[in-house]
Amino acid sequence: MKIRKITLILLTIMTVYSSLGAQNKSQVERPKLVVGIIVDQMRWDYLYRLYDRYGNAGFRRLLNEGFSFENCMLNYIPSFTAIGHSTVYSGSVPAIHGIAGNDFIEQSTGRSIYCTEDPKVKGVGLDDPENKVGKMSPQNLKVSTVTDQLKYATNFRSKVIGVSLKDRGSILPAGHAADAAYWFDAKSGKWITSTYYMNELPKWLKDYNAKNMPEKYLNQDWNPTYPISTYIQSPDIKLLGSYEIGFKGYDNLTFPMKTSQMMKSLGVKLIQYTPYGNTITTDIAKLAIENEKLGNNKTGETDFLAISYSSPDKMAHQFSINSILTEDLYIKLDQEIADLLGYLDTKVGKGNYLVFLTADHAATPNAKFMNENKMSGALHRLTPYEKKLNDYLKNKFGRDDLVRNFNNYQVNFNYTSIKEANINLEDLKLECINYLQDVKGVLYAVDMKKVAVATIPQYIKEKIINGYNRDYSGEIQIILDAGTYDLEYHPTKGGTHGTWGPDDAHIPFVLMGWKIPHGSTSDEVYMTDIAPTISSLLKIQMPSGSIGKPVDYKMK
């Protein structure tokens, strides 16, 4: 009898423990908060080029505690901001997600479209709600994002917020179902949003705007972090101005930069071209974590904060990556990353959050700098060839308005004129390709619809196919020589991106935090793999248009 009772008690205990075990297994383990960090125009080698200049709590911490994919590449062209942000968060490419550039042409009508424009919404936080800087939403993004999928997986109990100086840097990562996306109005110096998300700014953001922080930061001037003589990764300070484009009234830049004086004529928009642009971005990110309780959601669900640091892109276009100003920017950005990670440790708890660092694209060195150092590189402006090509086509077809432009390194046609003149499109494309192939600096001119049979390297072929959206891309893809780029800002100074080569296509991808081991791999992975990898970690469905795959973050 006693044995039977003991047996029953043991069976009861086993049943209870079995039930508890089943219950525990039914609870999906996820981090409290995911923080996606995109550094706009960050080359992969910046992790190591300035490694000795960084502190231990920023980029070094990410590398020394996290897992780094050392060979993460873009697998499409052109390499522009809106496409990169869309691809990182969707795991998709322009052919599918529909963001074919920062701006692109609706081929059927000839209408130019800005990537996040939305005439149906109004600005929030602006004196004039009809100002176009506020009339933005993710409506042009045709697929879901990992942030959308997280919202869906938790029946929309998770909070998702995007923060960036650029509208496209906050809106596209935050996705369609976001609680908020905030961006910077350069004219007023205020952070704003649109009625797509809300009808009024939250109090915490109103309070920040009321402090006029851009003015306060710019009044501090921009001083170098270290003694000037220690900036050995950049041209000598005496050459400042050789590769940097100045500002109106300030053609000859000096360092330290007297931003307090410059602001008087240039306005607070100047902050975008200084490290303080990153500082105000970190400010808003931290305020969002604090006031929206990100990572401490009362529902207990995982939240997501998408941050994009835009000043590195703004500055590299203006100053080039071959500038002491750019070197100091990254040293100061390292401090911002350290500040953010330390804040997350305090507010969310070390080990409770997952961070990933990446970029929307990289950057090509200034051609003048490369040539002066006996290395290859060239700037070839394509815009003048728009008229030259139209003049050439007039001799063939009798019309000089058949080509609209070379936007996004593509030949965009005027289909109305082609139809009116009853011109065979295949004949027209062939003439354009024949002409472009003889233009100096053009490596290939490729018919988008015949890429599969083109005699070009498979590596480039795949990028063209992934980047071609039949509704929003041109008919012909222009591929420039390696190290060659098109830049409208200045004939010798500044810098840009957009091309197919590693300079523009090799980006960082580092995971750190929740359940991520320390390590690295040199296996090639792609930007399209980032969203599926985060989805896999969160145990949620990958985005609707994803073509990437979850990648292995175990040391090999």
PyMOL commands that set and color helices and strands:
alter all, ss='L'
color gray80, all
select helices_A, chain A and resi 2-25+46-49+51-53+59-65+81-90+94-97+132-134+146-153+167-174+203-210+213-218+228-230+237-239+259-266+268-273+276-291+311-319+324-349+367-372+383-397+407-409+415-420+425-436+448-453+458-467+502-505+527-538
alter helices_A, ss='H'
color red, helices_A
select strands_A, chain A and resi 33-39+67-73+103-106+111-114+123-124+160-164+180-185+190-194+303-309+353-358+378-379+403-405+410-413+442-447+476-480+484-485+506-507+509-513+519-526
alter strands_A, ss='S'
color yellow, strands_A
deselect
rebuild
show_as cartoon
